[in-house]
Amino acid sequence: IQARDKNGDDMKEGGDPFDVQINGPEGPVPCNVTDNGDGTYLVEYEPTAAGKHDIDVDLEGNPIKGSTFHVDINPGAWAGNSSIESYTFVIRMKDKRGDLVHEGGEDLQVKITDPTGAD
């Protein structure tokens, strides 16, 4: 949010009591409004479902210009259904000076683990 004065000029300081309400296809969506102290306000939220989200922004009980805003959230990937089927990588060995080693024969071991550290 960019706060503006009655002439439409950007405000240079914070302190305005913006109220943001977000409604998604499954009901209200919690959000956080952070006053950046420079006339701008960061609004953060995590949609709980794909679909139309209505965002109402009020200042002292009055809707700001353009409110209600409509955002269409597309379904994204879900970690529980995502996987890597194949993965390739290249190891480039360097000597202690940082120069690439162009000959093989070094004893190299690689261990691949999942995020929990299991093999």
Buried (B, 14 or more C-beta within 10 A) or exposed (E): BEBEEEEEEEBEEBEEEBEBBBBBBEEEBEEEBEBEEEBBBEBEBEBBEEEEBBBBBBBEEEEBEEBEEEEEBEEEEEEEEEEEEEEEEEEEEEEEEEEEEEEEEEEEEEEEEEEEEEE
